[in-house]
Amino acid sequence: MDVYEIIGFLAAILTTISFLPQVIKIYKSKETKSISLTMYVVFSLGILMWLIYGIHLKSLPMIIANAITLILTVYILFMKMKHK
């Protein structure tokens, strides 16, 4: 594993866990009023495209990070629609 792959994994971990506080807050409070539906739809589509690109490149850090982030953002979108 080279230094750039390690940097990739660290970036993947940091960007992915950045969504956990929001997911936990929504899970506990069931409140999504202050969350932008448009932003999360666009962001989720972008994450999906990054995931596809990571699969194409066979980049494990990109695949793992974007797969987990996509799950978290889809959860947020689901909760937004459910509690609208």
C-alpha positions as CSV (number, residue, x, y, z in Angstrom):
1,M,0.0,0.0,0.0
2,D,1.5,3.3,-1.0
3,V,1.3,6.7,0.7
4,Y,-1.4,7.9,-1.7
5,E,-3.6,4.9,-1.1
6,I,-3.3,5.6,2.7
7,I,-4.2,9.2,2.1
8,G,-7.2,8.0,0.1
9,F,-8.4,5.7,2.9
10,L,-8.0,8.5,5.4
11,A,-9.9,10.9,3.2
12,A,-12.6,8.3,2.8
13,I,-12.9,7.7,6.5
14,L,-13.1,11.4,7.3
15,T,-15.6,12.4,4.6
16,T,-17.8,9.4,5.4
17,I,-17.9,9.8,9.2
18,S,-18.7,13.5,8.7
19,F,-22.3,12.4,7.9
20,L,-22.8,10.4,11.1
21,P,-23.7,13.3,13.4
22,Q,-26.5,14.3,11.0
23,V,-27.7,10.8,10.7
24,I,-27.7,10.2,14.5
25,K,-29.5,13.5,15.1
26,I,-32.2,12.7,12.6
27,Y,-32.5,9.1,13.9
28,K,-33.0,10.4,17.5
29,S,-35.1,13.5,16.8
30,K,-37.0,12.4,13.6
31,E,-36.7,16.1,12.7
32,T,-35.7,17.0,9.1
33,K,-37.3,20.3,8.6
34,S,-34.0,22.2,8.4
35,I,-32.5,19.9,5.8
36,S,-32.6,20.8,2.2
37,L,-34.2,18.1,0.1
38,T,-32.7,19.5,-3.1
39,M,-29.2,19.5,-1.7
40,Y,-29.4,15.9,-0.6
41,V,-30.9,14.7,-3.9
42,V,-28.2,16.4,-5.9
43,F,-25.5,15.3,-3.4
44,S,-26.7,11.7,-3.4
45,L,-26.6,11.7,-7.2
46,G,-23.1,13.0,-7.1
47,I,-22.1,10.4,-4.6
48,L,-23.6,7.7,-6.8
49,M,-21.5,9.0,-9.8
50,W,-18.4,9.0,-7.6
51,L,-19.2,5.4,-6.7
52,I,-19.5,4.3,-10.3
53,Y,-16.3,6.1,-11.1
54,G,-14.5,4.4,-8.2
55,I,-15.8,1.1,-9.4
56,H,-14.5,1.8,-12.9
57,L,-11.1,2.8,-11.5
58,K,-11.1,-0.2,-9.1
59,S,-10.3,2.2,-6.3
60,L,-11.1,0.6,-3.0
61,P,-11.0,3.8,-0.9
62,M,-13.4,5.5,-3.4
63,I,-15.7,2.5,-3.5
64,I,-16.0,2.0,0.2
65,A,-16.4,5.7,1.1
66,N,-18.9,6.5,-1.6
67,A,-20.9,3.3,-0.9
68,I,-21.2,4.1,2.8
69,T,-21.8,7.8,2.2
70,L,-24.6,6.9,-0.3
71,I,-26.3,4.7,2.3
72,L,-26.1,7.5,4.8
73,T,-27.4,10.2,2.4
74,V,-30.2,7.9,1.2
75,Y,-31.2,7.3,4.8
76,I,-31.4,11.1,5.3
77,L,-33.4,11.5,2.1
78,F,-35.8,8.7,3.2
79,M,-36.3,10.3,6.6
80,K,-36.8,13.7,5.0
81,M,-39.6,12.3,2.8
82,K,-41.1,10.3,5.6
83,H,-41.3,13.2,8.0
84,K,-42.2,15.9,5.5
